Amino acid sequence: MLIFICKRKIKYILILTIFIVGGFLTQMGPLYYQQIKTVTASGKIIIVIDAGHGGRDPGAVAGDVYEKNINLDIAKRLEKLLKQKGYRVIMTRTKDVNLVNWKDNGSYQRASLWQRAQLSKEKNAKLLISIHCNSDRNKVFYGPQTFYHPQSNSGKRLAQSIQEELIQVRDTRRQAIPGDYYLLNNTSCITVIVELGYLSNVKDRSMLCLPDYQQKFAQAITRGISKVN
């Protein structure tokens, strides 16, 4: 008789325990799935935006116009637009600063390029977009042009996509082409170099200095990236 009563009590306790645990899991369910969703949503594409030159390295210079400043202005606009699209964005610089403390004048540019490439590796970036302006003795040359590594099919697709959008802002016959540059050769991620125009060309320079066109160039690059990623 005692054994029978104990068995009934144990059965009752088990049923009650299952009921309580079940209710608890029901309440915790939304939180559990919310946590899974959060983890999944955090898996964003990482893009490094490199505002070319900076600090002691002005890049191309035309009068009082410095390439490093234009690169940074457009890079910041691009950062904002890409974040709005849901990408995770990392900037190589956000101010006019030296990227490395380097005393050897002949090696500073190479050292700063190494630092940019290293950042993309450390952050496990999928893309690196390096923003620049061109210049040439021939002041007739104009228009944006995008470069990619000759053996990177993904880089070619990205460069072509960006180039197609840039042409809508500044009409040119220039196309995306392979290039032999340090960043293209020394990164493990998909890397493109975007030359937005020639500071040596009067019209290009005028466009690149205007906030309205800086925004248009940033929007064009964003569209180009979004089409293939």
N, C-alpha and C positions, 0 to 999 in steps of 0.2 A: 504493500500500500504506500509506504513511504517512497519507494523507488518510483512508483507511478506518478505521485505528486511532484517529485523532483523533475521527472521528465516533462511534465506539463509546464512547470515553471521555466525550465530551460527553453522549451519550445516558444513560450510566450516572450521570453527575453530576446530570443533570436528574431522573432517577428518584429518586435518593437525596435530592435537595433537596425534591422533592414529598413524599416519605415523611416527612422530618423536619418540614417545615412543617405537614403534615397532623396529625402527632402533637401538635405544639405547640398547634394550634388546638383539637384535641380536649380537651386539658387546660385550655385557656383558656375553652372554651365556657361552662361553668357560671358562671365569674366574669363573663363578658360579659353573660349573661342576668341574673345577679344585679344587675349595675349598672343594666340597663334597668329591672328590677323596682323597684330602690331609687328611681330617678328618678320612676317612675310613682307609687309609694306616697307620695312626698313632696308630691304634688299634693292636699293636704288642703284642705277648706273652712276659710277663715279667719273666725273669729268674734271680734269685739271685744265685751268685756263692760264696760259702764260702771257702776261703782258710783256712783250719783248723789251730787252735792254733795261734801263733804269739806273738811278744813282749816278755814278761816275761815267756810266756808258750811255750817252744820249741817243745813240742810233743815228739815223739820218737827220741832218740839220738843214733847214732852209730859212735863212734870216733868223727871226726869233721863234721859229716853229721847230720844236723838238719832237722827233718820232716817239721817244719814250713816253711823253705826255699823252699823245694821241692814242698810243697803244693801251695805256692804262685807262683812259676815259672809256674807250670802247669795250675793254675787257670787263670793266665794272658793270656796264650796261648789259653785256652778255651774261654775266654772272646772275644778275637779277632775273633776266628773262628765262634762263635755264632752270633756275630754282622754281619759278612759277610753273614750269612744265613738269616738275617733280624729280628733276635730276639732283644728285648730290654734287655740289661744286666746290672745288678747292682752287684757290688762287696762289700763283707763285709769288705774287706781291700785290699789295693793296695800296702802297704808297711809293713815292719816288725815293727808293732806297737801294743800297747795294745788297745783293743777295749773298755775297761772301765777303769776308774780311781778307782781301788779297792785296799785297803790296807790289807784286810784280806786274807792271803795266802790260807787258807782253802776254801775260797769261790770264788776266782778269776775265776776259770774255769767255775763254774756254772753261774756267772754273765756275763761272755763273751758269753756263750751259749745262755743265755736269750736275750742278745743284738742282736745276729744273728737271733734268732727266731722273735724278735720284728721287726727287719728291714724288714723281708719278709712280715709281716702283714701290716706294714705301707705303703709299696710300692705295696700292693695288688698283690704280685707275684703269678704266677701260679705254678712255680717250684722253688725248692731250691736244689741245688747240692752242697753237702759238700765234699770237697776234703781232703783226708787223706792218710797217709802211716801206715802200720801195723808194729808190732814188737812182738817177742815172745822169750822166753828162748830157745825153740827148734829151732835151726837155720836151720833145714831142711824145715820148713814150708815156702811156697812161693806162689806167685801168687795173682792177684787182686781179690777182692770180693766186691759185692755191696749189701747194706742192705736197707730194706724198712719197713714201719709200717705193722704189721701183718694183720690189718683190712683195709688196703688201696689197693684196686684192681688196681687203677691207679698207685700207687707207685710200686706195684709188676711188672706191665707191663713195666714201665720205667726202673726199676732196672734190669729186665731180658734183656731188649733191650740193655742197656749199658754193661751188663756183657758179652753178646754174642759178642760184638765188642771188648771188652778188651781182651777176650780170643784169638782173632786174633793177638794181639800184644805180649802177654805173655801166652803161652799155659798152661792151668791148668784145673783140674777137678772141681774146685770150681764153685759154682753156686750162683745166687742171692738168699738171704735168708732173712726172717724177723728178725728184731733186736729190742732190748729194749734199746733205747738210747734217750737222752734228746731231741735232735732236732727232731727225728721221733715222739716223743710223745707230743711235745709242739708247733707244727706249724699247721696252718690252710690250707697250700698249700701242693701240692704233693712234698714230700721230700725224697731224697735218699742220703745215705752216701756211697761214693766211696773210698774204701781202695785200693790203686793202687799197693800195694805189700808190702813185708816185708823188712824193713831196716836191720833186723837181719839176712837176707839171703844174702850171698855174691853176687849172680847173680842178684837178685832183686835190691839190693842197687846200683850195678853198672849201671843197666839199668835206674833206676830212676834219677841218677845223670847226665846222658848224654842228652844234648839238643835234639838230634835226637829222642831218645825214649820219652822224655817229650812231643815232638810234636806229636808223634804217639799216645800216651795215650790221649792227648787232642783231636786229630782227632777222636779217637775211641768213646770218650764220646759224641762228637758232632754228630756223626752218630747215636749213640744210642738214643739221644734225638730227632733228626730229624725224626726217623722212627715212633715215636708215638705221635709227636706234629707238 
